[in-house]
């Protein structure tokens, strides 16, 4: 499965969280449509079918990407050396 770039995934999660709060506050049609669009994109980006599963998958993918960045690659020793 293709994985979304961590920066894009992080942006989608942030947009989802912001729009969820905004929708709870004002409940406008426009906000609901934007929230549904972000939920759909987040689900597609994580290969899931529900916002809850998408957020869990995104969190896992972001945590994994962060640990890969934090773990330095150690070069293998040269043959015969």
C-alpha positions in Angstrom: 0.0 0.0 0.0 1.2 3.5 -0.8 1.7 5.7 2.2 1.0 9.4 2.3 4.0 11.6 3.0 4.2 12.4 6.7 3.9 16.2 6.1 0.7 15.7 4.1 -0.7 13.3 6.6 0.1 15.6 9.5 -1.6 18.5 7.6 -4.7 16.4 7.0 -5.0 15.5 10.7 -4.6 19.1 11.7 -7.2 20.2 9.2 -9.6 17.5 10.4 -9.1 18.5 14.1 -9.6 22.2 13.4 -12.7 21.7 11.2 -14.2 19.3 13.8 -14.0 22.1 16.4 -15.2 24.7 14.0 -18.1 22.5 13.0 -19.1 22.0 16.6 -19.0 25.7 17.2 -20.9 26.9 14.1 -22.3 23.9 12.4 -22.5 25.6 9.0 -23.1 23.7 5.8 -19.8 24.9 4.4 -17.8 23.6 7.4 -19.6 20.3 7.3 -18.8 19.9 3.6 -15.1 20.8 4.2 -15.0 18.3 7.2 -16.5 15.5 5.1 -13.9 16.2 2.3 -11.0 16.1 4.8 -12.5 12.9 6.4 -12.7 11.3 3.0 -9.2 12.3 2.0 -7.8 11.1 5.3 -9.5 7.7 4.9 -8.2 7.3 1.4 -4.7 8.4 2.5 -4.6 5.8 5.2 -6.5 3.0 3.5 -9.3 3.0 6.0 -13.1 3.5 6.0 -13.9 5.5 9.1 -12.5 8.8 10.5 -11.6 7.0 13.8 -9.6 4.3 11.9 -8.0 6.9 9.7 -6.9 8.9 12.7 -5.5 5.8 14.4 -3.7 4.8 11.2 -2.3 8.3 10.7 -1.0 8.5 14.2 0.7 5.1 13.7 2.2 6.2 10.4 3.4 9.5 11.8 4.9 7.9 14.8 6.7 5.4 12.6 8.0 8.1 10.3 9.3 10.1 13.3 11.1 7.1 14.7 12.7 6.5 11.3 14.0 10.0 11.2 15.2 9.8 14.8 17.2 6.6 14.2 20.4 7.4 12.4 21.5 5.0 9.8 24.8 3.3 10.6 26.9 2.4 7.6 27.8 -1.2 7.3 31.5 -2.0 7.8 33.6 -2.3 4.6 34.3 -5.8 3.5 37.6 -7.1 4.8 37.9 -4.2 7.2 
